[in-house]
Amino acid sequence: MAKRAPGVRLMRTLARAATTQQVALVKMLGSPATPTKKRKRKAAPRQPQPSSKTEHDPRSGPSAQGQWLAGRYPMPLRPGQAVVQHMSYWLYLPQPRSDSAATDGWPLIVMLHGCQQSATQFAEGTRMNRLAEQKGYAVLYPQQPMRVQAQRCWRWYERSVQQGGGETLALAGLIERVCEQHRIDRRRIYACGLSAGAAMAAVLAVNRPDLIAAVGMHSGPVFGAGHTPMGALHVMRHGAAVQSEAAILGVLARGPMPLMPALLIQGDDDSVVRPINQQQLARQWLQLNGLPDGPATRVAVKPAGRGARRNAHEIHDYVVGRKVVLRVVRIAGLGHAWSGGDPALRFNAEAGPDASRMLLEFLGRHRRQRR
């Protein structure tokens, strides 16, 4: 029997690997909440859950000196659902200061984790609390319940969520609760996230521009497309050129839209959410903010740092007056991971640039206002 050529064997191996990856991604995105079987309680309790009232959480989370609080928030009932699910969340509050936070309240960053991450892992991996302490920001970390989505994926691709229901409604309600319970500057509330969390941040921003002042998306899929787990996978790999424009037109048809500044960060080597998504997100945000689809106002090219401490990257700024309304950052050599994060945790890359610093620097220049 003739032996198969090495090239044929290689192609078949790659095809099998691609099929396996696709099945895994669809399973991850489409994993529904599975009912748990009733079991007898064991003597050793599980990891304690936050109570319905926000309280101090002594577990390790932030590496900073402020308060680390935990709480739970009820999620809206879905059709056919009889039992209310609760969303756990963690809140970092910096130490008291003598600056504007004393009178106006803390600016608030809402950090939305990706699939297969927890809120506390996201806090540790991004090291956002350390920077928040330095700059005087409160940081809110909601966590998708595993009973809602088994891999903790935010369901950014569902039509009802994209239109303001589901997790969008729950997150907006949680932000309102945090604002009621703590001194938060309502003009400076920002939504940020990684991967599915980035997509969820975009959904939250376009549905609640009365609440969100600016948005940061790291490795995020294009907005307004998908609608099914298989559709979401297609968007992550190929984008959604036709749907993306129609999605923004649908948002603009609802009524006047304030400026919604955005920072988009993407790794050139990301094979999970491919760079085509950033290109289409950039066009969406230009369209959303009434700007022409054209070259950036200014471009900065940053070389790689010594000893692989920082990847080469480009920064494309779209400016209105003196304000950067859209900043697009493309990072060479970065896969599907938070740039400049803690490599001890999944979905974090040690090499910079530091995405958390870039976010704070960008968001700090924006306050919610009407055009």
TORKOL-4160 file (C-alpha; in steps of 0.2 Angstrom, whole numbers, padded with zeros to 4 digits, m for minus):
371
<pt num="1" X="0000" Y="0000" Z="0000"/>
<pt num="2" X="0007" Y="0017" Z="m0005"/>
<pt num="3" X="0011" Y="0029" Z="0010"/>
<pt num="4" X="0002" Y="0045" Z="0011"/>
<pt num="5" X="0013" Y="0060" Z="0007"/>
<pt num="6" X="0018" Y="0070" Z="0023"/>
<pt num="7" X="0009" Y="0085" Z="0016"/>
<pt num="8" X="m0008" Y="0075" Z="0016"/>
<pt num="9" X="m0005" Y="0069" Z="0034"/>
<pt num="10" X="m0001" Y="0086" Z="0040"/>
<pt num="11" X="m0017" Y="0093" Z="0032"/>
<pt num="12" X="m0028" Y="0080" Z="0040"/>
<pt num="13" X="m0020" Y="0083" Z="0057"/>
<pt num="14" X="m0023" Y="0101" Z="0056"/>
<pt num="15" X="m0041" Y="0098" Z="0050"/>
<pt num="16" X="m0044" Y="0087" Z="0065"/>
<pt num="17" X="m0037" Y="0100" Z="0077"/>
<pt num="18" X="m0048" Y="0113" Z="0069"/>
<pt num="19" X="m0063" Y="0103" Z="0071"/>
<pt num="20" X="m0059" Y="0099" Z="0089"/>
<pt num="21" X="m0056" Y="0117" Z="0093"/>
<pt num="22" X="m0073" Y="0122" Z="0085"/>
<pt num="23" X="m0083" Y="0109" Z="0095"/>
<pt num="24" X="m0074" Y="0115" Z="0111"/>
<pt num="25" X="m0079" Y="0133" Z="0107"/>
<pt num="26" X="m0097" Y="0130" Z="0103"/>
<pt num="27" X="m0098" Y="0119" Z="0118"/>
<pt num="28" X="m0091" Y="0133" Z="0129"/>
<pt num="29" X="m0102" Y="0147" Z="0122"/>
<pt num="30" X="m0118" Y="0136" Z="0121"/>
<pt num="31" X="m0116" Y="0128" Z="0138"/>
<pt num="32" X="m0133" Y="0131" Z="0146"/>
<pt num="33" X="m0136" Y="0131" Z="0165"/>
<pt num="34" X="m0137" Y="0113" Z="0170"/>
<pt num="35" X="m0148" Y="0109" Z="0185"/>
<pt num="36" X="m0138" Y="0102" Z="0199"/>
<pt num="37" X="m0143" Y="0086" Z="0208"/>
<pt num="38" X="m0148" Y="0087" Z="0226"/>
<pt num="39" X="m0134" Y="0081" Z="0237"/>
<pt num="40" X="m0133" Y="0078" Z="0255"/>
<pt num="41" X="m0123" Y="0092" Z="0263"/>
<pt num="42" X="m0105" Y="0087" Z="0268"/>
<pt num="43" X="m0097" Y="0092" Z="0284"/>
<pt num="44" X="m0084" Y="0103" Z="0275"/>
<pt num="45" X="m0093" Y="0118" Z="0267"/>
<pt num="46" X="m0089" Y="0125" Z="0250"/>
<pt num="47" X="m0081" Y="0141" Z="0247"/>
<pt num="48" X="m0092" Y="0154" Z="0256"/>
<pt num="49" X="m0103" Y="0165" Z="0244"/>
<pt num="50" X="m0105" Y="0183" Z="0247"/>
<pt num="51" X="m0121" Y="0188" Z="0256"/>
<pt num="52" X="m0135" Y="0198" Z="0248"/>
<pt num="53" X="m0129" Y="0213" Z="0258"/>
<pt num="54" X="m0112" Y="0220" Z="0252"/>
<pt num="55" X="m0099" Y="0216" Z="0265"/>
<pt num="56" X="m0080" Y="0215" Z="0268"/>
<pt num="57" X="m0072" Y="0200" Z="0259"/>
<pt num="58" X="m0057" Y="0194" Z="0268"/>
<pt num="59" X="m0051" Y="0182" Z="0254"/>
<pt num="60" X="m0036" Y="0187" Z="0244"/>
<pt num="61" X="m0041" Y="0197" Z="0229"/>
<pt num="62" X="m0033" Y="0214" Z="0226"/>
<pt num="63" X="m0015" Y="0218" Z="0230"/>
<pt num="64" X="m0019" Y="0235" Z="0236"/>
<pt num="65" X="m0024" Y="0244" Z="0253"/>
<pt num="66" X="m0042" Y="0249" Z="0250"/>
<pt num="67" X="m0058" Y="0239" Z="0254"/>
<pt num="68" X="m0062" Y="0223" Z="0245"/>
<pt num="69" X="m0081" Y="0220" Z="0246"/>
<pt num="70" X="m0092" Y="0206" Z="0240"/>
<pt num="71" X="m0111" Y="0205" Z="0237"/>
<pt num="72" X="m0125" Y="0197" Z="0227"/>
<pt num="73" X="m0137" Y="0204" Z="0215"/>
<pt num="74" X="m0153" Y="0196" Z="0209"/>
<pt num="75" X="m0154" Y="0193" Z="0190"/>
<pt num="76" X="m0170" Y="0196" Z="0180"/>
<pt num="77" X="m0181" Y="0180" Z="0177"/>
<pt num="78" X="m0180" Y="0172" Z="0160"/>
<pt num="79" X="m0195" Y="0165" Z="0151"/>
<pt num="80" X="m0200" Y="0148" Z="0160"/>
<pt num="81" X="m0188" Y="0152" Z="0174"/>
<pt num="82" X="m0195" Y="0150" Z="0192"/>
<pt num="83" X="m0180" Y="0152" Z="0203"/>
<pt num="84" X="m0171" Y="0169" Z="0204"/>
<pt num="85" X="m0152" Y="0167" Z="0201"/>
<pt num="86" X="m0140" Y="0179" Z="0209"/>
<pt num="87" X="m0125" Y="0187" Z="0202"/>
<pt num="88" X="m0110" Y="0188" Z="0214"/>
<pt num="89" X="m0099" Y="0204" Z="0213"/>
<pt num="90" X="m0084" Y="0211" Z="0221"/>
<pt num="91" X="m0080" Y="0229" Z="0223"/>
<pt num="92" X="m0064" Y="0238" Z="0226"/>
<pt num="93" X="m0064" Y="0255" Z="0235"/>
<pt num="94" X="m0048" Y="0265" Z="0237"/>
<pt num="95" X="m0042" Y="0273" Z="0253"/>
<pt num="96" X="m0050" Y="0290" Z="0257"/>
<pt num="97" X="m0042" Y="0304" Z="0247"/>
<pt num="98" X="m0043" Y="0323" Z="0249"/>
<pt num="99" X="m0045" Y="0327" Z="0230"/>
<pt num="100" X="m0061" Y="0328" Z="0220"/>
<pt num="101" X="m0067" Y="0310" Z="0225"/>
<pt num="102" X="m0071" Y="0318" Z="0242"/>
<pt num="103" X="m0084" Y="0329" Z="0234"/>
<pt num="104" X="m0089" Y="0321" Z="0218"/>
<pt num="105" X="m0087" Y="0303" Z="0223"/>
<pt num="106" X="m0076" Y="0289" Z="0215"/>
<pt num="107" X="m0076" Y="0286" Z="0196"/>
<pt num="108" X="m0081" Y="0268" Z="0194"/>
<pt num="109" X="m0074" Y="0255" Z="0182"/>
<pt num="110" X="m0085" Y="0240" Z="0178"/>
<pt num="111" X="m0073" Y="0226" Z="0174"/>
<pt num="112" X="m0081" Y="0211" Z="0165"/>
<pt num="113" X="m0071" Y="0194" Z="0164"/>
<pt num="114" X="m0070" Y="0183" Z="0149"/>
<pt num="115" X="m0076" Y="0165" Z="0147"/>
<pt num="116" X="m0068" Y="0152" Z="0160"/>
<pt num="117" X="m0063" Y="0166" Z="0171"/>
<pt num="118" X="m0070" Y="0172" Z="0188"/>
<pt num="119" X="m0071" Y="0190" Z="0194"/>
<pt num="120" X="m0057" Y="0188" Z="0207"/>
<pt num="121" X="m0046" Y="0180" Z="0194"/>
<pt num="122" X="m0049" Y="0194" Z="0182"/>
<pt num="123" X="m0045" Y="0207" Z="0196"/>
<pt num="124" X="m0029" Y="0198" Z="0200"/>
<pt num="125" X="m0023" Y="0195" Z="0182"/>
<pt num="126" X="m0026" Y="0213" Z="0177"/>
<pt num="127" X="m0019" Y="0221" Z="0193"/>
<pt num="128" X="m0032" Y="0234" Z="0191"/>
<pt num="129" X="m0034" Y="0237" Z="0209"/>
<pt num="130" X="m0016" Y="0243" Z="0212"/>
<pt num="131" X="m0019" Y="0256" Z="0198"/>
<pt num="132" X="m0036" Y="0260" Z="0205"/>
<pt num="133" X="m0028" Y="0264" Z="0222"/>
<pt num="134" X="m0015" Y="0275" Z="0214"/>
<pt num="135" X="m0027" Y="0285" Z="0203"/>
<pt num="136" X="m0042" Y="0285" Z="0215"/>
<pt num="137" X="m0055" Y="0274" Z="0206"/>
<pt num="138" X="m0068" Y="0261" Z="0212"/>
<pt num="139" X="m0068" Y="0245" Z="0202"/>
<pt num="140" X="m0083" Y="0234" Z="0201"/>
<pt num="141" X="m0081" Y="0215" Z="0196"/>
<pt num="142" X="m0098" Y="0207" Z="0192"/>
<pt num="143" X="m0097" Y="0188" Z="0189"/>
<pt num="144" X="m0108" Y="0178" Z="0177"/>
<pt num="145" X="m0116" Y="0164" Z="0187"/>
<pt num="146" X="m0111" Y="0146" Z="0182"/>
<pt num="147" X="m0130" Y="0141" Z="0183"/>
<pt num="148" X="m0133" Y="0154" Z="0170"/>
<pt num="149" X="m0119" Y="0149" Z="0158"/>
<pt num="150" X="m0108" Y="0134" Z="0163"/>
<pt num="151" X="m0092" Y="0142" Z="0157"/>
<pt num="152" X="m0096" Y="0159" Z="0164"/>
<pt num="153" X="m0097" Y="0167" Z="0147"/>
<pt num="154" X="m0107" Y="0183" Z="0146"/>
<pt num="155" X="m0121" Y="0180" Z="0132"/>
<pt num="156" X="m0117" Y="0195" Z="0122"/>
<pt num="157" X="m0123" Y="0187" Z="0106"/>
<pt num="158" X="m0141" Y="0184" Z="0111"/>
<pt num="159" X="m0153" Y="0196" Z="0103"/>
<pt num="160" X="m0162" Y="0199" Z="0120"/>
<pt num="161" X="m0146" Y="0204" Z="0128"/>
<pt num="162" X="m0140" Y="0215" Z="0114"/>
<pt num="163" X="m0157" Y="0224" Z="0115"/>
<pt num="164" X="m0155" Y="0228" Z="0134"/>
<pt num="165" X="m0162" Y="0212" Z="0142"/>
<pt num="166" X="m0154" Y="0198" Z="0152"/>
<pt num="167" X="m0137" Y="0202" Z="0158"/>
<pt num="168" X="m0138" Y="0219" Z="0151"/>
<pt num="169" X="m0152" Y="0223" Z="0162"/>
<pt num="170" X="m0144" Y="0215" Z="0177"/>
<pt num="171" X="m0128" Y="0224" Z="0175"/>
<pt num="172" X="m0136" Y="0241" Z="0174"/>
<pt num="173" X="m0146" Y="0237" Z="0189"/>
<pt num="174" X="m0130" Y="0232" Z="0199"/>
<pt num="175" X="m0122" Y="0248" Z="0194"/>
<pt num="176" X="m0136" Y="0258" Z="0200"/>
<pt num="177" X="m0136" Y="0248" Z="0217"/>
<pt num="178" X="m0117" Y="0252" Z="0219"/>
<pt num="179" X="m0120" Y="0270" Z="0215"/>
<pt num="180" X="m0134" Y="0271" Z="0229"/>
<pt num="181" X="m0123" Y="0262" Z="0242"/>
<pt num="182" X="m0107" Y="0271" Z="0239"/>
<pt num="183" X="m0101" Y="0288" Z="0234"/>
<pt num="184" X="m0099" Y="0286" Z="0215"/>
<pt num="185" X="m0097" Y="0300" Z="0202"/>
<pt num="186" X="m0111" Y="0296" Z="0190"/>
<pt num="187" X="m0103" Y="0306" Z="0176"/>
<pt num="188" X="m0088" Y="0294" Z="0176"/>
<pt num="189" X="m0094" Y="0276" Z="0175"/>
<pt num="190" X="m0084" Y="0265" Z="0163"/>
<pt num="191" X="m0087" Y="0248" Z="0156"/>
<pt num="192" X="m0072" Y="0237" Z="0151"/>
<pt num="193" X="m0069" Y="0219" Z="0148"/>
<pt num="194" X="m0059" Y="0205" Z="0140"/>
<pt num="195" X="m0066" Y="0194" Z="0126"/>
<pt num="196" X="m0084" Y="0190" Z="0130"/>
<pt num="197" X="m0083" Y="0203" Z="0144"/>
<pt num="198" X="m0077" Y="0216" Z="0131"/>
<pt num="199" X="m0092" Y="0211" Z="0120"/>
<pt num="200" X="m0104" Y="0213" Z="0135"/>
<pt num="201" X="m0096" Y="0230" Z="0139"/>
<pt num="202" X="m0100" Y="0236" Z="0122"/>
<pt num="203" X="m0118" Y="0230" Z="0123"/>
<pt num="204" X="m0120" Y="0238" Z="0140"/>
<pt num="205" X="m0113" Y="0255" Z="0133"/>
<pt num="206" X="m0124" Y="0256" Z="0118"/>
<pt num="207" X="m0140" Y="0251" Z="0128"/>
<pt num="208" X="m0136" Y="0263" Z="0143"/>
<pt num="209" X="m0127" Y="0278" Z="0137"/>
<pt num="210" X="m0136" Y="0287" Z="0151"/>
<pt num="211" X="m0125" Y="0277" Z="0163"/>
<pt num="212" X="m0109" Y="0273" Z="0154"/>
<pt num="213" X="m0097" Y="0287" Z="0149"/>
<pt num="214" X="m0084" Y="0277" Z="0139"/>
<pt num="215" X="m0080" Y="0259" Z="0135"/>
<pt num="216" X="m0064" Y="0249" Z="0134"/>
<pt num="217" X="m0063" Y="0232" Z="0124"/>
<pt num="218" X="m0049" Y="0220" Z="0125"/>
<pt num="219" X="m0050" Y="0206" Z="0112"/>
<pt num="220" X="m0068" Y="0209" Z="0109"/>
<pt num="221" X="m0080" Y="0202" Z="0096"/>
<pt num="222" X="m0089" Y="0214" Z="0084"/>
<pt num="223" X="m0106" Y="0221" Z="0092"/>
<pt num="224" X="m0123" Y="0216" Z="0087"/>
<pt num="225" X="m0120" Y="0200" Z="0078"/>
<pt num="226" X="m0120" Y="0181" Z="0082"/>
<pt num="227" X="m0137" Y="0177" Z="0090"/>
<pt num="228" X="m0133" Y="0159" Z="0093"/>
<pt num="229" X="m0117" Y="0150" Z="0100"/>
<pt num="230" X="m0113" Y="0144" Z="0082"/>
<pt num="231" X="m0116" Y="0162" Z="0075"/>
<pt num="232" X="m0105" Y="0169" Z="0089"/>
<pt num="233" X="m0091" Y="0157" Z="0084"/>
<pt num="234" X="m0092" Y="0163" Z="0066"/>
<pt num="235" X="m0091" Y="0181" Z="0072"/>
<pt num="236" X="m0076" Y="0178" Z="0083"/>
<pt num="237" X="m0067" Y="0170" Z="0068"/>
<pt num="238" X="m0073" Y="0180" Z="0053"/>
<pt num="239" X="m0082" Y="0196" Z="0060"/>
<pt num="240" X="m0098" Y="0201" Z="0053"/>
<pt num="241" X="m0097" Y="0215" Z="0041"/>
<pt num="242" X="m0115" Y="0217" Z="0035"/>
<pt num="243" X="m0123" Y="0214" Z="0052"/>
<pt num="244" X="m0111" Y="0226" Z="0061"/>
<pt num="245" X="m0117" Y="0241" Z="0051"/>
<pt num="246" X="m0135" Y="0236" Z="0053"/>
<pt num="247" X="m0133" Y="0234" Z="0071"/>
<pt num="248" X="m0126" Y="0252" Z="0074"/>
<pt num="249" X="m0140" Y="0259" Z="0062"/>
<pt num="250" X="m0152" Y="0250" Z="0074"/>
<pt num="251" X="m0145" Y="0258" Z="0089"/>
<pt num="252" X="m0145" Y="0276" Z="0081"/>
<pt num="253" X="m0163" Y="0273" Z="0076"/>
<pt num="254" X="m0168" Y="0272" Z="0094"/>
<pt num="255" X="m0165" Y="0291" Z="0097"/>
<pt num="256" X="m0151" Y="0303" Z="0100"/>
<pt num="257" X="m0134" Y="0295" Z="0105"/>
<pt num="258" X="m0121" Y="0304" Z="0115"/>
<pt num="259" X="m0103" Y="0303" Z="0111"/>
<pt num="260" X="m0097" Y="0286" Z="0117"/>
<pt num="261" X="m0078" Y="0286" Z="0117"/>
<pt num="262" X="m0069" Y="0269" Z="0116"/>
<pt num="263" X="m0052" Y="0260" Z="0117"/>
<pt num="264" X="m0050" Y="0245" Z="0107"/>
<pt num="265" X="m0035" Y="0233" Z="0111"/>
<pt num="266" X="m0031" Y="0218" Z="0100"/>
<pt num="267" X="m0017" Y="0206" Z="0098"/>
<pt num="268" X="m0012" Y="0202" Z="0081"/>
<pt num="269" X="m0009" Y="0184" Z="0085"/>
<pt num="270" X="m0026" Y="0181" Z="0093"/>
<pt num="271" X="m0034" Y="0165" Z="0085"/>
<pt num="272" X="m0049" Y="0165" Z="0097"/>
<pt num="273" X="m0056" Y="0182" Z="0093"/>
<pt num="274" X="m0047" Y="0187" Z="0077"/>
<pt num="275" X="m0041" Y="0204" Z="0072"/>
<pt num="276" X="m0055" Y="0207" Z="0059"/>
<pt num="277" X="m0066" Y="0210" Z="0074"/>
<pt num="278" X="m0056" Y="0225" Z="0080"/>
<pt num="279" X="m0056" Y="0232" Z="0062"/>
<pt num="280" X="m0075" Y="0231" Z="0061"/>
<pt num="281" X="m0078" Y="0237" Z="0079"/>
<pt num="282" X="m0068" Y="0252" Z="0075"/>
<pt num="283" X="m0079" Y="0256" Z="0060"/>
<pt num="284" X="m0094" Y="0253" Z="0071"/>
<pt num="285" X="m0088" Y="0266" Z="0084"/>
<pt num="286" X="m0084" Y="0279" Z="0071"/>
<pt num="287" X="m0102" Y="0276" Z="0064"/>
<pt num="288" X="m0109" Y="0277" Z="0082"/>
<pt num="289" X="m0100" Y="0293" Z="0085"/>
<pt num="290" X="m0104" Y="0301" Z="0068"/>
<pt num="291" X="m0087" Y="0301" Z="0062"/>
<pt num="292" X="m0081" Y="0296" Z="0044"/>
<pt num="293" X="m0074" Y="0279" Z="0040"/>
<pt num="294" X="m0056" Y="0285" Z="0036"/>
<pt num="295" X="m0038" Y="0285" Z="0042"/>
<pt num="296" X="m0034" Y="0290" Z="0060"/>
<pt num="297" X="m0030" Y="0308" Z="0065"/>
<pt num="298" X="m0013" Y="0302" Z="0071"/>
<pt num="299" X="m0004" Y="0286" Z="0072"/>
<pt num="300" X="0010" Y="0282" Z="0085"/>
<pt num="301" X="0021" Y="0267" Z="0081"/>
<pt num="302" X="0030" Y="0259" Z="0097"/>
<pt num="303" X="0044" Y="0247" Z="0095"/>
<pt num="304" X="0047" Y="0232" Z="0106"/>
<pt num="305" X="0055" Y="0234" Z="0122"/>
<pt num="306" X="0071" Y="0226" Z="0128"/>
<pt num="307" X="0071" Y="0209" Z="0134"/>
<pt num="308" X="0054" Y="0205" Z="0127"/>
<pt num="309" X="0046" Y="0216" Z="0141"/>
<pt num="310" X="0035" Y="0225" Z="0129"/>
<pt num="311" X="0028" Y="0220" Z="0112"/>
<pt num="312" X="0029" Y="0232" Z="0097"/>
<pt num="313" X="0012" Y="0240" Z="0095"/>
<pt num="314" X="0003" Y="0254" Z="0085"/>
<pt num="315" X="m0009" Y="0267" Z="0092"/>
<pt num="316" X="m0022" Y="0274" Z="0080"/>
<pt num="317" X="m0031" Y="0290" Z="0087"/>
<pt num="318" X="m0047" Y="0297" Z="0080"/>
<pt num="319" X="m0049" Y="0315" Z="0087"/>
<pt num="320" X="m0064" Y="0327" Z="0088"/>
<pt num="321" X="m0058" Y="0344" Z="0093"/>
<pt num="322" X="m0045" Y="0340" Z="0106"/>
<pt num="323" X="m0054" Y="0324" Z="0112"/>
<pt num="324" X="m0048" Y="0306" Z="0107"/>
<pt num="325" X="m0065" Y="0298" Z="0104"/>
<pt num="326" X="m0058" Y="0282" Z="0097"/>
<pt num="327" X="m0041" Y="0274" Z="0101"/>
<pt num="328" X="m0037" Y="0258" Z="0092"/>
<pt num="329" X="m0022" Y="0248" Z="0099"/>
<pt num="330" X="m0014" Y="0234" Z="0089"/>
<pt num="331" X="m0001" Y="0223" Z="0098"/>
<pt num="332" X="0011" Y="0212" Z="0088"/>
<pt num="333" X="0014" Y="0195" Z="0095"/>
<pt num="334" X="m0001" Y="0195" Z="0107"/>
<pt num="335" X="m0013" Y="0181" Z="0108"/>
<pt num="336" X="m0030" Y="0180" Z="0117"/>
<pt num="337" X="m0024" Y="0187" Z="0133"/>
<pt num="338" X="m0023" Y="0203" Z="0143"/>
<pt num="339" X="m0008" Y="0213" Z="0138"/>
<pt num="340" X="0004" Y="0216" Z="0153"/>
<pt num="341" X="m0006" Y="0205" Z="0165"/>
<pt num="342" X="0000" Y="0192" Z="0178"/>
<pt num="343" X="0006" Y="0177" Z="0168"/>
<pt num="344" X="0002" Y="0166" Z="0183"/>
<pt num="345" X="m0016" Y="0166" Z="0178"/>
<pt num="346" X="m0024" Y="0161" Z="0162"/>
<pt num="347" X="m0028" Y="0173" Z="0148"/>
<pt num="348" X="m0014" Y="0185" Z="0154"/>
<pt num="349" X="0002" Y="0189" Z="0144"/>
<pt num="350" X="0017" Y="0196" Z="0154"/>
<pt num="351" X="0024" Y="0207" Z="0140"/>
<pt num="352" X="0017" Y="0225" Z="0139"/>
<pt num="353" X="0010" Y="0237" Z="0134"/>
<pt num="354" X="0000" Y="0237" Z="0151"/>
<pt num="355" X="m0018" Y="0236" Z="0145"/>
<pt num="356" X="m0024" Y="0242" Z="0163"/>
<pt num="357" X="m0013" Y="0257" Z="0162"/>
<pt num="358" X="m0019" Y="0261" Z="0145"/>
<pt num="359" X="m0037" Y="0260" Z="0150"/>
<pt num="360" X="m0036" Y="0271" Z="0165"/>
<pt num="361" X="m0026" Y="0284" Z="0155"/>
<pt num="362" X="m0039" Y="0284" Z="0141"/>
<pt num="363" X="m0055" Y="0283" Z="0152"/>
<pt num="364" X="m0049" Y="0297" Z="0164"/>
<pt num="365" X="m0051" Y="0310" Z="0150"/>
<pt num="366" X="m0069" Y="0307" Z="0148"/>
<pt num="367" X="m0085" Y="0311" Z="0157"/>
<pt num="368" X="m0103" Y="0307" Z="0152"/>
<pt num="369" X="m0111" Y="0322" Z="0143"/>
<pt num="370" X="m0123" Y="0325" Z="0128"/>
<pt num="371" X="m0117" Y="0331" Z="0111"/>
